[in-house]
Amino acid sequence: MAAALSMALILPLAARAQMLGPGMWARGMMRNRQAMAPSAPPHQTLAYGNGQSYDFYAPLHPNGPTPLVLFVHGGAWSRGSKDTATGPWKAPHYTGEGYAFASMDYRLVPKARVEDQAADIAHALHAILRNADRLGVDRHRIVLMGHSAGAQLVALVGTDESYLKAEGLSFADIAGVIPIDGAAYDIPKQMETSGAYMGARYDQAFGTDPARQRALSATLHAEAPNASRFLLLHVQRPDGVAQAQELADALRAGGTDVEIKGFPGTGLMGHLAINQRLGDPSYEVTPVVDEWLKKVFGK
């Protein structure tokens, strides 16, 4: 009888999956999981300059100065925000782990350049460091994390020190960098193979000047010096896998401590899921990031 009941439940689900197609079905399952995320903890929205701001979430049980994860959203450099592209799990998860968490906005293309976006990250970091005592943040334990376009930006800030130096900072002010499923670490190479949809976005963001494209490519800055530690995460998108591996190889050649981890997921749905579900305790990426953060933060 139990087996019959199980089949009665499974068959409608299978029929629905076939009717909707795998992409729509996966998207529906991801929405269901997102709906299960705990409520976001209280936060402050703080200005950091250039008309931009970041949301700051204090740890649930602070105990002295705490490590901070600073998240940079994606959106093809031209859209998205801290309100729409952070994902529902990160803030409750990382504050529950005893860390502070912040998610920042930055100026968007075409009104701003990618160079301005990288500068915004350094500017936001400087603002957090200036207010570290008031926020209860440990100045020496801050990790940059970014998804998609945000992955390109944090990787760039973690390999080209000029953005930090413009704020009076250095790589010593970053404990680590976590780029999540980026595919633009070597921009000229990526632009050679991108399709029409992403090709138009790369053109808008990076233009046609090969020298500028190289200057915005983390892989081409990675010989040394760099931020001290990197964790590169990717799903099974061929360009994302190749770009992450090449960045990892370049970082290692520069003497940088780097780990690279691949996870299931393909296409746009895999790319979205690794961001939307990070922090979900049932998602396999979450404990990998947790273990790495504990090593970096010593906590």
C-alpha positions, 0 to 999 in steps of 0.5 A: 500500500505504501508503495502504491501511495508513493507511485501515486505521488511520483507519477504526477510529479514526473508527468508535470516535469515532462509537461513543463520541460526540465528548465521550467521544472528546475526553476520551480524547484529552486523557487520552492527552495528559496521560499523555505529560506529563513527571514532575513535578519535586521540590517542597516543600509549605509551609504559609501559614496558615489550615490551607492550603499550597502546593506550590513547584517551584524552576526546573530551572536557577536563576540568581539570584532567579527569577520565579514563577508562582503558580497558583490552581485551579478547582472552582466555589469548592467543590471541587478542590485543588492536587493534583487541578486544577493539570494535569500540564504546568505545573510541568515546563514553567514550571520548565524555562523558568527560572521557579519555579512554585507551586500553592496550596490555599485554603479552600472554600465552604461552610465558607469564603466567596469573600471568604476565598478571595481573602484566602487568595491574598493571604496565600499571596503574602505568605508567599512574599514573606516567604520569597523569599530562601530560595526564590530568588524575585524579589519583583518578578516574580510572576504570578498565574494561575488557572483557572475559579473560580481565574480569578475569584479572581485577577481579583478580587485583581488589581482590588480592592486591599483583599485585598492591603492586608490583608496589607500588600501592594499591586498593586506586588507583582503583576507580572501576572494570567492568568485562564484561562476564567473566566465570573464577572467580572461576577457579577450578570450571569452569575447572570442567565443561568446554567443550573440546574447552575451556577446552584446553584453561583453561589448557594452561592458568591455568595448573593442580596445584589446588593451582595455580588455586585457587590463580588466582580466584577472587572469592576466594580472595574476602573476603576483602579487595578489590577495592571499587566498582564492576559492573559485567556484563553478558549475558545469558551464564549459566557458565558466569551467575553462575560465576558472581553471585558467585563473586558478593556474595563473594564481598558482603560478604567482604563488597564491593559495587557490582552491577550485571546486566544481559542482553540478548544474548547467546553463543559466539555471545552474548559474543562477542556482549556485548564487540563489542557494548558497547558504542553504544548508542542504545545498552542497556548495554551502559546506564547502564555502563554510569550511574554507571560510573557517580556515581563512577566518580561523573561526 
